[in-house]
Each structure stands twice: as structure tokens, then as C-alpha cells.
Amino acid sequence: MVKFPSHEVQRHWGRVQDIALVEPITVTSKGRDRLVMLSAEEYQRLKRRDRQVMLAADFSDADVAHLENTRAPEEAAAFNHEVK
């Protein structure tokens, strides 16, 4: 990801916009990441992938049975230390 200090974004706004249409840009302030600029198309793509929250009541009995019988693959054991 390309990084631009905020003062460079102000000076080269047109160029920064052109780059952000192709790839995300991180805008920094005082050396710290502050913002990410990306195309509206990429933003919409990411928004479509947002998670939808469902209540237990939203699941059918078949859904619940399927979830109860689901097992993580063997390779997932490598992440067991992250669950406390």
C-alpha cells in the first residue's frame, strides 16, 4: 500500500486521487497511519462483504443440526492458542 504524508496529499490531490482509484493509499500524519483512501468501487465491494448478524431464532432446525455437526479442519489446531 502506498503511503503519503497528509501535507503531500494536500499538495498533490489530483495525483493521489488517481493512485487511490487503482490501489488503497494510507495517509499519514506525524509519521503515524491516520486514514486509508480507496476507490468508491472498492469501498462498495468491501461493504457487500460486511457480516450480517443473525439471531438464534433466524436459524432453522436443519441449520442448527448442521452447525452442531461441523468440525474444524486439522490445520485449524495451529490457532488453538488464540482461544482462551
N, C-alpha and C positions, 0 to 999 in steps of 0.2 A: 504494500500500500504506500502510495506517495504521501509525503508529509510536507506541509507548508506552514511556516510561522504566520500568525494572523496578519502581521503587517504586510507580508508578501501577498496574501490573499487580497487585501485591500488594493495594493498597487497593480496586481495583475489579474483582476477579476475575470476578464474575458478568457484568458488562458486557463485559469483554474476551472472555470465552468466547462470548458472544452474537455479537460482531462477528467473531470468528475462524471462526464457523460460516458466515459469508457471504463473507468475504474474508480473505486472509492478513494477519497482523499481525507487524510487526517489533518486537522487544523490544530496547530499547537499555540500555546501562549506561555511565555516564560519557560519554554522547554518542556512543557507538560502537554500531553494529549488532551484536547478540550472538546472537539467536535469531529464528526465524520460527515463529509459531504458525499452524496451519491445521487445518481440519476433518479428521476421520478419513476422511471420504468423499473429500476432495481428495487426501489423502496416498495412499490406496489407488489412486486414478486415476493419480497420478504413478508409483507403484510398478509398475503394469501397463505403463507405458511404458518401464521400465528396458531398457537394451540387454542383449541376450544375446550372450555371447562364443561364437564358433564357431571351430573349428579348420579348417585347410585340408582335412582328411580328411572334414569334415562336408558339403563341397560336392560335388555330382555333376559329371561332366564337362560337362554342359549348363550348369550354374550357372557354372562357370569360363569356359566359352566366352562366355557372356552378359556376364560381368564384363569379360572381355578386350575385348569389342566396344563397351563402354559409353563414351561420351564426355560430358564436362561441357558444359552449355549455354554459349553465348557469354557470357551475362551473368556467369557464374562467373569470367571472366577478371579482373574487378574485384578479386578476392580473391587473385590470384596473389602479391602482395607479402607475404601472410601465410605463405606456404610457403617454407621455407628449406632 
